[in-house]
Amino acid sequence: MPSEKSCSGVRKWLTFTTGLLECLCFAGAVFGWASLVIVLKTEGYFTSFCVNTTAVRASGQNRTDASERLNFSFTGVNTSHVLECSEQHEYFSLVFTITSFASNFLSFPSGFLFDWLGTAVARLCAIFLFTLGTLMVAFSTPALSVLLFPALSLMGVGGRMCLMTNMQVGNLFGARRSTVITVYTGAFGSSSLLFLIIKLLHEAGVLLHTSFLFLSACSIPLVLRTFFLLPLKRIPYPLPEHYTYGIVCCKLNPAMERIKANNNSQSTEYQTLYEDSPEMSFRECLRSSFFYWHLLWLSVIQLRHYLFIGTLNPMLQRFTGEDQNVVSRYSNAFAITQLCAVMFAPWNGFVMDKHRAKLKADGLSESEADLRAVMLSLTLTSLLCVLFSVCAMIPILPLQYFTFFLQVLNRAFYTGSDAAFIQVIFPSCHFGKLYGLIKGLSALLSLLQYPCFILVEDILNGDPLYASASQ
């Protein structure tokens, strides 16, 4: 029979690996919107709202008259036409605007739900929301295009809750806690690859309906992981000795059971004492100037990225002269670069850790070294955002490959910097609530992406320079 120590080690790494796959495959899938839009356009979503509609051949050269447009039918990926109209673009942009807003704004109640009711309840709610969203997409049709609004929003909220419940897995790894958290946030950014896979399957003849029904079925292993590889409540930090969670894989003798019960009892008492007497109350955290400056910083950078993702398809349409083959190729490239977020995210943690170690060696206190290290991370992230924005302003199509690289690198940095800043500045007992609240408030600013899109498309005639400058 395997020892408790070996069983605990296997369980810990199995928890980490399955959590990584969960974040990579589901949590941030909605941010692959640029790939899904192409599939939805091919299927004819939102064309019923078009007033000035143009049927464009895949080559982007030939156009048809009004009578042909009225008789246009969508038969799948092999159709020789793709409808384009400004109204359709606006509705697709609005779907992503509402989705990104909902997934962030509802992080605040999700954080409270997680703190009050624990991991199991929060995850079951998240899985239910995600599954309901995938089912709504699966049974939507071009005539029911409006179902995309609640469907994508539910997927976004459920995915964000899954990420939140997985970030506690870092507590199992002690000194590598921050590294695990940044890896998970990177995987969250890389999960946009899911919609690219759906796009490629659609081009191979797999129906959109079939792909999303399969995603709905994937909720089953997520539920099993909730009960087998995660705690009912939360993983404590620091981790008590002989701590276990989920369904116990090893049968322990009575003496070991008594030791474990005592340790778990001590851990509960420690957590209760700590949470009842934190260094700062939650209200004091909200009154801190650090809270407001960080909220502003995150809101601006997050809006920049959401605008880029939401307007990527019409931007590529302009750059390519509406050549659908080239648009599809660049959309694939963008989706593939998103996979790299899981590799880029640990760079941020590595920079912070090295700088922190250097400052402590120079005689600074641990708290001051932590603060300076995270400030360095925020500065590097801001500089990357400026460089990314400058490249996006230049209407040179091949340069956009480098823009995609900078975008995913900057996104990996800002998600990691956000979590690291909250961990360093505020007591850990308030992490879930503050993380959710900052995400929720920053979502209010993200609503500006839709009026910005309307401004560029309808008033500034979609000029790429104006588009990037407005972002």
ChimeraX attribute file (.defattr): number of C-alpha atoms within 10 A of each C-alpha:
attribute: neighborCount
match mode: 1-to-1
recipient: residues
	/A:1	6
	/A:2	10
	/A:3	10
	/A:4	17
	/A:5	11
	/A:6	11
	/A:7	15
	/A:8	19
	/A:9	12
	/A:10	13
	/A:11	20
	/A:12	18
	/A:13	14
	/A:14	13
	/A:15	19
	/A:16	21
	/A:17	12
	/A:18	16
	/A:19	24
	/A:20	22
	/A:21	15
	/A:22	23
	/A:23	27
	/A:24	27
	/A:25	20
	/A:26	28
	/A:27	32
	/A:28	29
	/A:29	24
	/A:30	27
	/A:31	26
	/A:32	25
	/A:33	25
	/A:34	26
	/A:35	28
	/A:36	22
	/A:37	21
	/A:38	20
	/A:39	22
	/A:40	18
	/A:41	19
	/A:42	20
	/A:43	22
	/A:44	23
	/A:45	24
	/A:46	24
	/A:47	20
	/A:48	14
	/A:49	14
	/A:50	16
	/A:51	11
	/A:52	11
	/A:53	20
	/A:54	20
	/A:55	21
	/A:56	21
	/A:57	19
	/A:58	18
	/A:59	14
	/A:60	18
	/A:61	11
	/A:62	11
	/A:63	14
	/A:64	14
	/A:65	10
	/A:66	13
	/A:67	8
	/A:68	12
	/A:69	16
	/A:70	10
	/A:71	7
	/A:72	15
	/A:73	14
	/A:74	17
	/A:75	12
	/A:76	17
	/A:77	20
	/A:78	12
	/A:79	13
	/A:80	14
	/A:81	24
	/A:82	21
	/A:83	24
	/A:84	20
	/A:85	17
	/A:86	17
	/A:87	18
	/A:88	22
	/A:89	22
	/A:90	20
	/A:91	20
	/A:92	23
	/A:93	26
	/A:94	20
	/A:95	22
	/A:96	28
	/A:97	24
	/A:98	20
	/A:99	24
	/A:100	24
	/A:101	25
	/A:102	23
	/A:103	26
	/A:104	24
	/A:105	22
	/A:106	21
	/A:107	28
	/A:108	21
	/A:109	14
	/A:110	27
	/A:111	23
	/A:112	17
	/A:113	19
	/A:114	22
	/A:115	19
	/A:116	12
	/A:117	13
	/A:118	18
	/A:119	26
	/A:120	20
	/A:121	15
	/A:122	26
	/A:123	27
	/A:124	19
	/A:125	18
	/A:126	25
	/A:127	25
	/A:128	17
	/A:129	20
	/A:130	28
	/A:131	23
	/A:132	19
	/A:133	26
	/A:134	24
	/A:135	18
	/A:136	22
	/A:137	23
	/A:138	20
	/A:139	14
	/A:140	18
	/A:141	18
	/A:142	16
	/A:143	12
	/A:144	13
	/A:145	19
	/A:146	15
	/A:147	17
	/A:148	23
	/A:149	20
	/A:150	18
	/A:151	23
	/A:152	27
	/A:153	24
	/A:154	26
	/A:155	30
	/A:156	31
	/A:157	29
	/A:158	31
	/A:159	27
	/A:160	27
	/A:161	30
	/A:162	27
	/A:163	25
	/A:164	24
	/A:165	25
	/A:166	24
	/A:167	22
	/A:168	19
	/A:169	22
	/A:170	21
	/A:171	19
	/A:172	22
	/A:173	17
	/A:174	12
	/A:175	10
	/A:176	12
	/A:177	16
	/A:178	22
	/A:179	20
	/A:180	25
	/A:181	25
	/A:182	30
	/A:183	26
	/A:184	31
	/A:185	31
	/A:186	31
	/A:187	31
	/A:188	31
	/A:189	28
	/A:190	30
	/A:191	29
	/A:192	29
	/A:193	28
	/A:194	25
	/A:195	25
	/A:196	25
	/A:197	18
	/A:198	20
	/A:199	25
	/A:200	14
	/A:201	15
	/A:202	21
	/A:203	14
	/A:204	11
	/A:205	12
	/A:206	15
	/A:207	18
	/A:208	21
	/A:209	17
	/A:210	14
	/A:211	19
	/A:212	20
	/A:213	17
	/A:214	13
	/A:215	19
	/A:216	20
	/A:217	13
	/A:218	14
	/A:219	17
	/A:220	12
	/A:221	11
	/A:222	17
	/A:223	15
	/A:224	11
	/A:225	18
	/A:226	21
	/A:227	17
	/A:228	16
	/A:229	20
	/A:230	26
	/A:231	18
	/A:232	17
	/A:233	16
	/A:234	18
	/A:235	22
	/A:236	18
	/A:237	18
	/A:238	13
	/A:239	16
	/A:240	18
	/A:241	12
	/A:242	16
	/A:243	15
	/A:244	21
	/A:245	18
	/A:246	14
	/A:247	11
	/A:248	14
	/A:249	15
	/A:250	14
	/A:251	12
	/A:252	13
	/A:253	8
	/A:254	9
	/A:255	9
	/A:256	13
	/A:257	13
	/A:258	12
	/A:259	13
	/A:260	18
	/A:261	14
	/A:262	14
	/A:263	17
	/A:264	19
	/A:265	13
	/A:266	13
	/A:267	19
	/A:268	14
	/A:269	12
	/A:270	16
	/A:271	16
	/A:272	11
	/A:273	11
	/A:274	14
	/A:275	15
	/A:276	11
	/A:277	11
	/A:278	14
	/A:279	14
	/A:280	13
	/A:281	16
	/A:282	16
	/A:283	8
	/A:284	11
	/A:285	18
	/A:286	14
	/A:287	11
	/A:288	12
	/A:289	10
	/A:290	14
	/A:291	18
	/A:292	14
	/A:293	11
	/A:294	16
	/A:295	18
	/A:296	15
	/A:297	15
	/A:298	24
	/A:299	20
	/A:300	14
	/A:301	20
	/A:302	21
	/A:303	21
	/A:304	20
	/A:305	21
	/A:306	21
	/A:307	24
	/A:308	21
	/A:309	20
	/A:310	27
	/A:311	25
	/A:312	19
	/A:313	23
	/A:314	22
	/A:315	21
	/A:316	22
	/A:317	17
	/A:318	16
	/A:319	18
	/A:320	17
	/A:321	13
	/A:322	20
	/A:323	18
	/A:324	21
	/A:325	14
	/A:326	19
	/A:327	23
	/A:328	18
	/A:329	10
	/A:330	22
	/A:331	23
	/A:332	19
	/A:333	17
	/A:334	26
	/A:335	25
	/A:336	20
	/A:337	20
	/A:338	26
	/A:339	21
	/A:340	20
	/A:341	29
	/A:342	25
	/A:343	15
	/A:344	20
	/A:345	30
	/A:346	23
	/A:347	18
	/A:348	25
	/A:349	25
	/A:350	14
	/A:351	15
	/A:352	23
	/A:353	18
	/A:354	11
	/A:355	19
	/A:356	24
	/A:357	15
	/A:358	14
	/A:359	18
	/A:360	15
	/A:361	11
	/A:362	10
	/A:363	9
	/A:364	15
	/A:365	12
	/A:366	12
	/A:367	13
	/A:368	13
	/A:369	22
	/A:370	23
	/A:371	16
	/A:372	16
	/A:373	24
	/A:374	27
	/A:375	16
	/A:376	17
	/A:377	22
	/A:378	23
	/A:379	12
	/A:380	17
	/A:381	22
	/A:382	18
	/A:383	12
	/A:384	19
	/A:385	21
	/A:386	14
	/A:387	14
	/A:388	23
	/A:389	20
	/A:390	13
	/A:391	19
	/A:392	26
	/A:393	18
	/A:394	14
	/A:395	17
	/A:396	11
	/A:397	15
	/A:398	9
	/A:399	12
	/A:400	21
	/A:401	15
	/A:402	13
	/A:403	21
	/A:404	23
	/A:405	19
	/A:406	21
	/A:407	27
	/A:408	26
	/A:409	26
	/A:410	26
	/A:411	25
	/A:412	30
	/A:413	28
	/A:414	26
	/A:415	20
	/A:416	28
	/A:417	26
	/A:418	20
	/A:419	19
	/A:420	24
	/A:421	21
	/A:422	21
	/A:423	20
	/A:424	16
	/A:425	16
	/A:426	21
	/A:427	18
	/A:428	17
	/A:429	21
	/A:430	19
	/A:431	18
	/A:432	24
	/A:433	21
	/A:434	25
	/A:435	19
	/A:436	23
	/A:437	23
	/A:438	23
	/A:439	23
	/A:440	23
	/A:441	20
	/A:442	24
	/A:443	25
	/A:444	15
	/A:445	16
	/A:446	24
	/A:447	19
	/A:448	15
	/A:449	25
	/A:450	21
	/A:451	14
	/A:452	15
	/A:453	24
	/A:454	18
	/A:455	16
	/A:456	21
	/A:457	21
	/A:458	11
	/A:459	10
	/A:460	14
	/A:461	12
	/A:462	17
	/A:463	15
	/A:464	21
	/A:465	14
	/A:466	15
	/A:467	22
	/A:468	21
	/A:469	12
	/A:470	15
	/A:471	22
